[in-house]
């Protein structure tokens, strides 16, 4: 990407700039762009003093650190010698304040059941669950696997682990038994917490059956399985090994003091997708991670005491860890959890929930927004969305057209949008507008948070100029950074610190515009070289979606004897448009007009839906295989709807 510009002003519309609404800015934590610049400069002048101030003011510590940062590149230790506890910071410290009786978790089940837990009630449940784990032999430093539906007990299980110093490893409930087996073996989990099942699109996901299969295939480290009764379906229970959650909780004491833990104590291991077969366990620790997510939650979402905050992510992904559980609860916020699919039983389920609970902050994925566009604006129009005051996006770059739709149709033109860039590995948000301070541009994450130092560089690590494509790196360590890959420090060094020497390599391509705003172009894998032109697939997707007929598009490369790589576009149409050869030709010419003839897709395939994970990410790897005509498309365990693949294979070239 360092070889030349791929700037498409007409698609990204960088002249479109939205100032923070005056009323919002007047009450925000950071109230002007000048205040942001001052804060950023202060953090840059003395990063250790800045982060030490954040840690000291945002968290309770049992023992204060002796050194803010011990940096032995690429290995970091933050808040050296400090001791704290995540459960204490999310629960106990609120109990002596009015927050004690405030709702911590609001929960909506897919069938329509609901619950709410105050901070005092959540503390009571967490203490009991921590004692249950201790009764099963779990000690500080042991690993606990969690494979559950999105129910309050999932948050209880996480916080119970943190209370006694067990390191949790959550496996997303859509993963297969094989994925559970591989992750539990890699983590050497001592206990697995699961449920009889969970609800998804009106059916039951048989979680206990998957755990049984995983353990039958061989996970010798697991000594006990704790099973929540969610659906009430009969499941086999293995004598001595399996225990019902409700039985164990009924016997447990609610007295369980939070254990002081070293700031570098491993908080969780979270496995991310990789190109190799071996699971890649990202390790986050206690003090640095909690500092980063507590600070970023407050700043980016401009949290207020009366907010009802909803991050739609599943807790099986890092967004759920950081911005459903730990960040909101450390700030004493009310966090909403929803078990089901956003369009079940009807396409307005998400808006029904916003209206029912008076949601004020909505943080969701661009893919979901594009799906909502496809379903039709009549669905959100049925509901009162006037309580919303702030919108956010996470997971992948958002195309400007979807941004504008979100701004106008959901936010009513009054809600700032925080378009956030970060990764599992970064722990928390790195680049994002501050909603009361930063003028926003549709499609841009704008600028880094104070204390974060990204750059766009070429392969030698040299900064590239404005409007030059390059590689997104982070120049300096930050508290929320991953510490290693579990059991494989060499892979950690090679994957993240060897590509661009001395820098954390994100794997994303990006550029900065004339205002210095960051535009993330997607994974380097999603940058293609077509006849010598290097193109970000997101840019071509944005061009396609800017056409009136297109609701959603995904662009991938396929091998080509002449060009080396050719472009294949998978396109979902707005409801009133019909697939035709004429429309294919029109779309190709539209891309040529918006970007250039060299960017015209070689293939356009119309489809009623795209293959996505439950978290809403398009599985471009599968599309790449389909475009290349491969029969086998590899692992599909995270795919939301398997029938999509069959329909794509049958679609016309």
N, C-alpha and C positions, 0 to 999 in steps of 0.2 A: 504494500500500500504506500510505501514511501516513494515509489516510482510514479509520481504524478498525481494530479488531483482527480477526484471523482466527485465534483461538486455539482449538485443539481438544485440551484437556487429556486427554480420554478416549483419543484416538488416540496422542498423543505420550507420555503417561504420564510426566510430568515428576517424579512422586514416586518413580519407579524409579531408584535411584542405586546404582552399583556402586563400592565403594571398591577401590583397588588392592590386590591380594592381598599380605598382609604379607611373605611370603617374597620375592615379586618386588620389592617396595618396598625391602626391606632391602639389596639389592645394586644398586639402580638408580643411574643418574647423578644424578637428582634424586629424593630419597627421601621427600618430604612436600609437602603443599600449602603449608605455611608456607615451605618452601625455594623453591617456585615463585614465591610472592608476593614473596619477598625478591629473587629474580633479576629478576622483571618490574619491580619498583620501581627496582632498580639501573639497568636498561636505560632506563627512562623518565626517570630523573633526568639522565642524560648519555648520549644515544644514540650520539654519536660515539665517546666513550670506550669504551662497551660494544662496539660493532662493531669498533673498532680492536683491542680486546683479543681478540675472537674471531678476527679475521684473523691477528693475530700469533701466537696460540697454536695455531691449527688448520692453518696453511699455511706452506710454505717460500716465502720471497721472495728474489729475487736482489738487488733494491734496495727498501728500505723507502720507503713513501709519505711525502710531505711534508704532506698534508692528507687527513683521512679522507673528508670530503664537501664537494664544491662543488655547491651546490643553487641552480640558476637556474630556478625553477619554470616549466614542468614537466620541465626537463632536469637530469639528475643526472650527476655524475662521482664515483665512489667510489675511494678510495685513490689520490688524485692523485699522479702521479710514481712510483708503485710499479711494480716489474717482477717478473713471475713466469711460470710456464708450467704449464698444466693437466696435460700428460703427465708432467712432472717430479713434480708433486704426487700424481698417481695411481699412479706407478710408481717412478721413480728413487729417491725419498727412502725407499722401503721396502727398497731392495736392501741397505742396510748393517745391516739388522735381521733378526731371525728370520722376519719376514714375507716375506722373499725367496723362501722355499721353501713358503710357504703357497699354497693354491689361490686364485687370484683369480677365475677364471670356471669354473663348472660348466655344462656344456651338454648338453641332451637334444634330439636331433632328433626330428621327428615320426615317422619310420619306426622309431625306437628306437635309432639310433646315438647315441653320447655321446662327449664329450671333456672334458678338464680342462686348464687352463693355470695354472701357478703365476705369481706376480708376476715372477719372473726370465724365465720363458718368454714371458709376455705382453710384457714389455719388449723382448725380442729380436725378436719379431714386429712390434711397433710401430715399432721403429727401422728395420727393413728396409722396411716399408710406407711410412714417411716418405721414405726414399731413393728408393723407386719413384715417389712423387708428384713429388719433386724432378726425377727423370729425365724425367718427363712435362712439365716446365716450370712446375710449381706453385711459387709464391713466397708469402711472407707477404702477407696481404691478399687473395689470390685466393680465389674461392669454388669449393668442390668439392661437387657434388651426390652424394648417396648414396641408392640405391634398391635395397635388399637384403633377403633373408629374415633372420629372427632367428637368425643364426649368429655364432660368435665373431669372424669377420672383420669384422662390422659394427662391433663395439667397437674392433677393431684399426684400422679405417679412421678412425673418429672420433678416436682418440687420436693417430694418425699426422698427421692434419690439425692438431691442437692443438700437436703437437711442433714444427712448422715455421711455425706462425702462419697457416695457411690457415683460412678460415671455412667450416665445413661447413653444408650444408642438406640434412637428411634428409627424404625423401619416403616416407611409409608405403607398404609393398609392396602394399597393396590398392587404391591409387589407379590411375587410368586413365592411358593415354599422354597424353591431353590435359592432365591435371593435372600430369604430369611436365613436359610442354612449357611450360606457363604458369609453373610455379615456377622452372624452370631459366632461362627468359627473364628473369623478374623479378630473379633473383639474379645473372644474367650469369655462370653457372657456366663454369669453364674446363675442368674434367674431371668426368665422371660415373663413379661406381663402382657396379657392379651385379653380377648373377649370371645364369647361364643360366636359372635358375628357383629356386623354393622350394617346399617341400611344404606343402599345406594340405588337410586333410580327405581325405587319400589321393590327392589330385590334385596336379598341378604348376601353379604360378602362373608364367606365362611372362614373367619380368621383362625379359630381354634384348629380347624382341620388342616390349615396350612402349617401351623406350628407343629402339630402332630407329625405331619409328613416331613417337615424339615428335621425334626429331632430323630425320626425313624431313619433318616438318611445319614445321620451321624453328626451330632454336636455334643461331644463328650463333656464339655465344660458345664453344661446346663444341669443344675441339680433340682430346680423347682420351677413350676409354671403356675402363675397366679392368673385366674380366669374371672373376668368381669361378666356378669349376666346382663347382656344388653337386649338380645332378641328373644330370649327364652327358649330357643331351639334346643333340642336334646343334643348334647355333645358327649363323647366318651371322656371319662376322667381316669387318668392312670394313677393307681394307688401309690401312695407315698410321694409321688412327683407333683401331681396336680392339686391345686387348692382353689376353692371358690373365694373370690374377693369379698363377697358379703359375709361369708362365715368368718374369715380371718379378721375383717374390720370390726365385726360385732364383739370379738374377744379382745381387741387391742386397746391399750391405754391411749389417752389423748395427751399424755405428758411425754414430750420428746424434745429436749433442748437442742437448738441448732448447734452443730459442731463447728468450732472455728477451724477454717481451712486455709492453707497457704494460697496466696494470690495466684500462684501458678499450678494449683491443683487442677487436674483435668476435669472439666465440667461435663463435656459430652463429646462423643465421637459421632460424626454424621457422614454417612457414605454417599459419595457423589458418583455420577456416571463417569466412566472413563473409556478410553479406546481399548484398553486391555481387559482381559477376563478377570483380573484380580480386583476385588473391591478396594476403593480408595477412601480410607477413613480419615476425614479431616478432624483434627483435634483442636478444640477450643478450651481455654482455661477460665478460671473463676473471676479473678479481679479485673483483668484487662477487658475481657468480653463484656462483663456486666457494666463496666464504666462506659464502654462504647455504646451499647444498646440503650442504656438508661438516658444518656446524653442525647443521642440521635433521635430517640422517640420523642423526647420533650421538645427538641428544637425543630425537627422536620414537621411534626404533626401539630406543633404549637398547642400542646395539650393544656386543657383547662379542667377545673374540678368537675364541671357538669357535663363533660363530653361523654357520649356513647360512641366508642371507637370500634370499628369493625374492619379487621384485616381478614380477607376471605381465604387466605392461604390455608392449606392443610398443615397441621403441626409436624407431619412427616418430612416437610421441607424446612430449610433454614429460616425462611420468612416466618413460618409459624413459631419456631423456637424464639426468634428475636422480637417479632412484632405482633404475636398473639399472646404470648405468655410473659417472657422475661422483661422486655422493655416496658410494656404497659403496666404490669403489676409492680415493678420497682418504682414507677411513678405514681402509684395509687390510683390508676385509671380504672374505668369500667370497660372490660374487653368482651366483645361478643364472639361466640363460636357458633358455627352452623355445620351440622353433620352432613347435609345432603348436597345434591347437585343444584346449580343456580336456575335450572329450567325444569325442575320437577316439583310438583306435577304439571306446572304450566310455565311458560317463559317469563312470567313476572314474579317468580318466587323471591328473587333477590330484592326486588322493589317492595314487595309485600313485607319483607323482614325489615327493610329500612324504615318503612312507615310504622310498622307495629312497635318497634323499639325506640323510635325517634333517633335513629343513628345520625350523628353529627359529622363523623369522619369516616370515609370509605376508602380503603386501600386495596386495590385489586390488580389483576393482570391485564395487559393490553389485549391478549387473546380473548378474554371474557368480554371486554368492551366491544371488540369487533364482532363477537358472536351476538351480543345484544343488538348491535346495529343490524345484523342480518335478520334477527327475529322480528324487528320492527319497532318503531318508536311508540306505537300505540300501547305497548305493554308497560313501560315506565310511566306513560301518561295517565294510566289508571290510578296511580297512587300519589299521595302527598309526599313529596321529597323535600319539602321546605325546611326540614330540620338540618339538612346537610349544610355544612359550612366549609368543608375542605375535602378535596378529592386527591387520591394518589394512585400511582401506577408502579408496578414492580415486575421483574422477571425477564423482560426483553425490551428492546426499543419499541416505542409506540409511534406509529405512522401519524403524520400531522392531521389527516382527515379524521381518524378515530379520536385523536386528542380534541379536535374541535367539536365533534359530536358529543363527547363526554362533557366538555365544558358547557355546551349550549343546552343539550337535552336532559342531562342529569344534574348538572350544577346550576342550571338556569342563568348562566352567564355571571353568577355572583361568587362562585367558589374558586379560589385559587387551586391549581393542580400542581402537586409535587411529583415530578417524574424522577424516580429514584434509580440510581445505578449502584449496584453492589453485588457481591457473590457469596456463596457458601463459605468460601475461604476468607473473605474479609470480615465476616461476623456481623457487620452492620452496614448501614448506608454510608456511602463514600461521596457520591456526587448527587446533589439535589438542590432545587430551589429552597430557600427559606421563605415560607408563604407570605410573611408580612414584609419581606425585604427585597426579594429578588424578582425583577421583571422576567416573565417566562416567555418561551418561544415554543410553539407546538413541535414536539419531536426532539427537543433538546433537554438533557438533564441539567443544563446550565452550568453550575460551578461547584467546586468541592466544598464540603463542610470545613469550617475552621479546624485546623489540626491535621487535615488530610492533604497530601502533596502528590497529586497525579501529574502525568506529563504524557505527551504524544511524541514518540521518538521513531527513528529509523532503526535498522538492525544493529547498528553500531552503538545505539544508546544515545545518539545525538538528537536534541529537540528539533522537530521539524517546524516549519513556519506555519502561520495561520492559513487556514483553508488547504492544508496539505494533509493527505491521509497518512496515517502511521499506526504504530502499535501503542496501546494504552498500557502504561506502567504506573507503579507507585514508587516514588523516590525515597520516602522515609518510612520507618516502621510506625505502626499505630497500635493502640491497645487491643483492638478487637481482632487482630490478625491471627490466622491459624498458626499454631506452634510447630506442627509437624504433620506427617501422614502416619497414622498409628502403625507402629512396628516397622516403619520403612523410611527412616530419615534421609536415606540416599535418594529415594524417589521425590521427597519433598524438595530437596536441593535442586535436583535435575529439572523437575517440572516447573517450579516457580521462580527459581533464582539463577538458572544457567543460561536462559535464552538471551537476556539482556543483562550483562554483568553488573552486579551491584544494585539491581532494581527488581522489585516484585513484578513479574510478568503476568498480566491478567488473562492473556489469551484472546482479548478483544481488540478489534480495530476501532480507531476513532479519529476525529479531527477536531480542531477548534476553529470557530468562525472569527470574524473580524472583531467581535466583542469578547473573544476568549472563551466563549461558551463551548462546552463539550457536546459533541454529537457522536454517540456510540453507534458504530456501524454493524455490530454483531460480532460473533466469533470469527477469528481468523479463518476457521474452517468454512465460514459462510462468505468468504471473499473469493471470487472466482477470477480466473485469468482466461478471458475469451479473446482469442486472436490478438494477444498482446495487451489487451485492455484489462486492467484490474478493477473489478466492480464489487461493491458491497451489495449482496443480494437484498438487503433491506431497502436500498435505494430503488431497486427495480420493483420491489413489492410496493413501495410507496407510490411509484408512478402508476402501477396497475390499479391500486385502490383509489387513486384520485379520479379514475374514470367512473362516470355515474352508474355503470352497470355492475361494478365489482364491490362485493361486500368484504371479501377477504382473499388474500393471495399468499402463496409461498413459492419461492423461487429457489431451485437447486441446480447444481451442475451435473452433467452426465458426460461420459467419454465421447469424443468426436474425432474421427480419423483426420479431419482437415484442420479444425480449430484447436484441437487438443481437448478443450472443454466446450460444451454447448450448454445453453440455458433451457431449462424446462420449468414452466410455470404451471402451478396447480391453482385454479381459480374457482372461488365460490361466488355465485351471482346474487344480486339483490332479487327479492321475490318476484318482481314483475318482469324480469328479463329471461329470455330463453337462450340456451346454448345453440350456437350455429357457426358454420365456417365463416360467415360474414362477420360475426362478432369477433372471432379469433383474429381475423385480418385487421379489424378496427383496433383491437387492443394492441397488436404488434405495432401498428402505426402510431398509436397513442404513446407508447413507450419511446419510440423513435423521436417523436416530437418533444417529449419531456426531457429525455436524456441524450439521445443520439442513436443513429441507426445501428451502431455496434452493440447496443444494449437490448435490441429486440429479442424476445424469447424465441428459440428455435421451435419449441413445442409449447402449446397451451392445451392443458387438459382441464375440462370443466368437471367439478365434483360438488356434491351437495354438502360435504364436510371434509375437514382435514384431520389427519391423525394427530391426536394431542394426548399429552399426559393429563392426569387429573388436575395438576397444578396449572394447566392451560398452555403449556409450551408446545409449539408445533414440533413434531418429531421429524425433522428434516432428514435425518439419517435414513428413515424408512422411505421417504419420498425419493431420496437419491437412489436407493436400490430399485424402486419401482421404475424411475426414469431410465435407469440403465438396463432394465429388463431382467433383473435378477429374480429368480423364483424365491430364494430364501431371503428374508429380510431381518434375520437375526433375532435378538431378544426383543420381545414385545410386552414384557411384564408390566411396564408402566403405562401402556396404551389404555386410554379411557374406553374406546369402543372398537373392538376388533373387526366389526363388520365393515368399517371404513376401508380397510385394506382390500377386502374382496371387491368392493365397489370400485376402488381406484384401479385395480388390475383389469377390471372389465371395461373401464371407460375407453373411449376412442382416443387414439393418438392424435 
